[in-house]
Amino acid sequence: MAPALAFSQPSIVTPSPYKKKSAKDDLNAAIERSEIEALRSENMKLQRKLEESQRYEAELMADLEKMRMRLLKTEEAEERLCSQLGELEADSVLQARNYNHQINALKQELAQMQALLAQFQRNC
């Protein structure tokens, strides 16, 4: 079995107002202030980056919403165009049928006229 390692918690020492500060204490305090300032500076940088990325995300979300709206309008326009195209195709089929019936009627009339003309020519 492995030996257990014991860690002692550092005792919290409150500075006594009657204790004289040494140069080491002043150095440690200066280092702590320097570290705190560095951490504050880093924290501010990170907060600015966070705010910037949140603004960028908001802009992207707004752009995405605009694109969704454009897509929706485009899809609606496509549906209208398809509907109109279908109506035009139906109209063109009806027109083609009517023209075909007209052509056939004119062919029959022409054939009848040619037959009458041939009969008239034989009688004369």
VOPAGU-2260 file (C-alpha; in pm, 1 decimal, decimal comma):
REM VOPAGU-2260
SITE   aa  ch    i         X         Y         Z
SITE  MET   A    0       0,0       0,0       0,0
SITE  ALA   A    1     131,2     341,2     -94,0
SITE  PRO   A    2     214,3     581,1     183,1
SITE  ALA   A    3     -40,2     855,9     228,7
SITE  LEU   A    4      80,4    1203,6     168,3
SITE  ALA   A    5     -35,5    1457,9     413,7
SITE  PHE   A    6     -76,9    1816,7     311,4
SITE  SER   A    7    -113,8    2079,9     569,4
SITE  GLN   A    8    -333,5    2373,3     494,8
SITE  PRO   A    9    -158,9    2705,1     514,3
SITE  SER   A   10    -263,1    2897,5     813,0
SITE  ILE   A   11    -424,0    3229,8     747,9
SITE  VAL   A   12    -206,4    3491,3     900,0
SITE  THR   A   13    -347,7    3832,9     948,5
SITE  PRO   A   14     -88,4    4100,1     959,1
SITE  SER   A   15     -55,6    4251,6    1295,0
SITE  PRO   A   16     -54,8    4627,7    1301,6
SITE  TYR   A   17     221,7    4607,7    1556,8
SITE  LYS   A   18     447,5    4383,0    1348,3
SITE  LYS   A   19     717,8    4559,8    1158,8
SITE  LYS   A   20     719,4    4488,6     783,5
SITE  SER   A   21    1035,2    4357,7     637,4
SITE  ALA   A   22    1175,2    4417,2     290,2
SITE  LYS   A   23    1067,5    4063,3     202,0
SITE  ASP   A   24     709,2    4143,9     300,1
SITE  ASP   A   25     719,4    4459,5      89,3
SITE  LEU   A   26     856,2    4261,7    -205,7
SITE  ASN   A   27     588,7    3994,1    -166,5
SITE  ALA   A   28     317,8    4260,0    -147,2
SITE  ALA   A   29     457,0    4429,7    -457,7
SITE  ILE   A   30     463,1    4095,5    -641,8
SITE  GLU   A   31     105,2    4025,6    -536,4
SITE  ARG   A   32      -7,3    4370,0    -652,9
SITE  SER   A   33     176,5    4315,6    -980,1
SITE  GLU   A   34      12,1    3974,3   -1024,7
SITE  ILE   A   35    -328,5    4116,8    -936,5
SITE  GLU   A   36    -283,1    4398,2   -1187,7
SITE  ALA   A   37    -171,6    4148,7   -1452,7
SITE  LEU   A   38    -477,2    3932,4   -1379,0
SITE  ARG   A   39    -706,3    4236,8   -1389,9
SITE  SER   A   40    -552,1    4343,9   -1719,7
SITE  GLU   A   41    -592,3    3993,5   -1863,5
SITE  ASN   A   42    -948,8    3978,7   -1731,4
SITE  MET   A   43   -1031,5    4310,3   -1899,9
SITE  LYS   A   44    -881,6    4187,1   -2226,9
SITE  LEU   A   45   -1087,9    3869,9   -2204,3
SITE  GLN   A   46   -1401,8    4068,5   -2124,5
SITE  ARG   A   47   -1342,8    4293,1   -2427,0
SITE  LYS   A   48   -1292,4    3985,9   -2645,7
SITE  LEU   A   49   -1609,8    3833,1   -2504,5
SITE  GLU   A   50   -1810,0    4148,9   -2572,8
SITE  GLU   A   51   -1663,9    4169,7   -2922,5
SITE  SER   A   52   -1749,0    3807,3   -2995,9
SITE  GLN   A   53   -2100,7    3858,2   -2857,0
SITE  ARG   A   54   -2148,5    4161,3   -3085,2
SITE  TYR   A   55   -2015,9    3959,0   -3377,7
SITE  GLU   A   56   -2249,2    3672,1   -3290,7
SITE  ALA   A   57   -2543,5    3914,5   -3271,0
SITE  GLU   A   58   -2450,3    4054,2   -3613,5
SITE  LEU   A   59   -2426,8    3703,1   -3756,4
SITE  MET   A   60   -2763,1    3611,6   -3606,0
SITE  ALA   A   61   -2917,4    3925,7   -3759,0
SITE  ASP   A   62   -2761,6    3838,7   -4095,6
SITE  LEU   A   63   -2887,9    3483,5   -4063,3
SITE  GLU   A   64   -3240,2    3610,1   -3992,4
SITE  LYS   A   65   -3221,4    3839,8   -4296,5
SITE  MET   A   66   -3107,5    3546,7   -4509,6
SITE  ARG   A   67   -3393,6    3333,2   -4376,2
SITE  MET   A   68   -3640,9    3604,3   -4469,9
SITE  ARG   A   69   -3487,4    3635,7   -4815,8
SITE  LEU   A   70   -3501,7    3259,1   -4858,2
SITE  LEU   A   71   -3867,2    3254,1   -4751,8
SITE  LYS   A   72   -3951,8    3531,7   -4998,7
SITE  THR   A   73   -3756,4    3354,1   -5271,0
SITE  GLU   A   74   -3938,4    3027,5   -5206,0
SITE  GLU   A   75   -4274,2    3207,2   -5217,4
SITE  ALA   A   76   -4175,8    3376,0   -5544,8
SITE  GLU   A   77   -4069,5    3039,8   -5685,0
SITE  GLU   A   78   -4405,6    2889,7   -5591,8
SITE  ARG   A   79   -4588,4    3179,5   -5759,4
SITE  LEU   A   80   -4375,0    3141,8   -6073,1
SITE  CYS   A   81   -4435,9    2766,6   -6083,6
SITE  SER   A   82   -4808,0    2826,3   -6049,1
SITE  GLN   A   83   -4803,4    3086,2   -6327,0
SITE  LEU   A   84   -4595,8    2854,3   -6545,0
SITE  GLY   A   85   -4847,0    2575,4   -6491,0
SITE  GLU   A   86   -5131,7    2806,8   -6591,1
SITE  LEU   A   87   -4941,0    2916,7   -6902,4
SITE  GLU   A   88   -4871,6    2556,0   -6997,1
SITE  ALA   A   89   -5241,1    2470,1   -6958,5
SITE  ASP   A   90   -5336,2    2773,0   -7172,3
SITE  SER   A   91   -5084,2    2679,0   -7439,8
SITE  VAL   A   92   -5218,5    2321,9   -7453,3
SITE  LEU   A   93   -5573,1    2456,1   -7495,9
SITE  GLN   A   94   -5459,2    2696,0   -7768,6
SITE  ALA   A   95   -5272,3    2417,7   -7947,7
SITE  ARG   A   96   -5583,9    2197,4   -7938,1
SITE  ASN   A   97   -5803,0    2481,3   -8067,6
SITE  TYR   A   98   -5556,8    2555,7   -8351,8
SITE  ASN   A   99   -5541,6    2185,9   -8435,7
SITE  HIS   A  100   -5922,6    2165,0   -8452,4
SITE  GLN   A  101   -5929,8    2479,3   -8667,4
SITE  ILE   A  102   -5667,1    2337,8   -8904,4
SITE  ASN   A  103   -5857,0    2009,4   -8933,0
SITE  ALA   A  104   -6183,3    2196,9   -9001,5
SITE  LEU   A  105   -6009,0    2407,8   -9269,0
SITE  LYS   A  106   -5859,5    2090,8   -9425,4
SITE  GLN   A  107   -6204,1    1933,3   -9444,8
SITE  GLU   A  108   -6351,9    2249,7   -9596,8
SITE  LEU   A  109   -6068,3    2266,6   -9849,7
SITE  ALA   A  110   -6117,7    1901,0   -9938,6
SITE  GLN   A  111   -6490,1    1962,5   -9989,1
SITE  MET   A  112   -6421,2    2266,8  -10207,1
SITE  GLN   A  113   -6168,6    2073,7  -10414,3
SITE  ALA   A  114   -6422,1    1793,4  -10460,6
SITE  LEU   A  115   -6691,3    2043,8  -10567,7
SITE  LEU   A  116   -6446,8    2209,9  -10807,9
SITE  ALA   A  117   -6349,4    1875,1  -10958,6
SITE  GLN   A  118   -6715,7    1781,9  -10998,5
SITE  PHE   A  119   -6792,5    2119,1  -11156,8
SITE  GLN   A  120   -6500,6    2080,8  -11398,0
SITE  ARG   A  121   -6622,3    1736,0  -11503,5
SITE  ASN   A  122   -6972,4    1868,4  -11567,0
SITE  CYS   A  123   -6854,9    2156,2  -11782,3
